[in-house]
Amino acid sequence: MKDRYLNRSVAGRMLAQELLEYGGQPGVMVLALPRGGVPVAHEIAEALYLHMDLWIVRKLGVPRHEELAMGAISLGGACYINKEIVQGMGIPEKAIDQAIVRESAEVDRRNRVYRQSRPAPPVLKKTVIVVDDGLATGATMRAAIESLRKAGAAKIAVAAPVGSADTVRMLAGLADKVVCPYQPEPFYGVGEWYEDFDQTSDDEVQDLLARHTELAA
């Protein structure tokens, strides 16, 4: 088994080496999926001299099995539902609607707390590198890709330090590029491949985002 990443920051610095082609390029920005993707994206943006912002997406968890995603929703209302999981587990439409309402409220809260309720980042005709700390089912990243397409992004690169090989293949059919250097099999969960996988706090997200907001200003 490959040694695990020490933490998200170290993983981000290592991942940045796989993305050097984007370094300092005009029209390229790094978008982190909060909260776990923020420390990873921060290191990438720092290393490549790129602006970082957030693309806020929330997983829709299966009732009583919240770690399993039945879909995801993003700022602006783009919603992805995994019909295979919904049908296979017999999840009623009412439960899906309740999850959408609940997670939409959290999307709005995070945008208010992290970005002072500003509109989603302007991505029209830009190349965006969408970053998370890992790719499990891919539901959250899929919602991010679909919403970025609707927002007019020119090219979308997905970047994560670790992920399921099946998920990477699925996302490769949706994004322009997927960079995921470590795809262990069997893959049971993202946290398994980090020594330190403590939850990223709201304060940490705000602090890292503020650094890039100040630089942009």
Summary of the structure (lengths in Angstrom):
residues: 217
radius of gyration: 16.3
end to end distance: 44.1
largest distance: 49.3
contacts: 732
relative contact order: 0.20
helix: 42%
strand: 22%
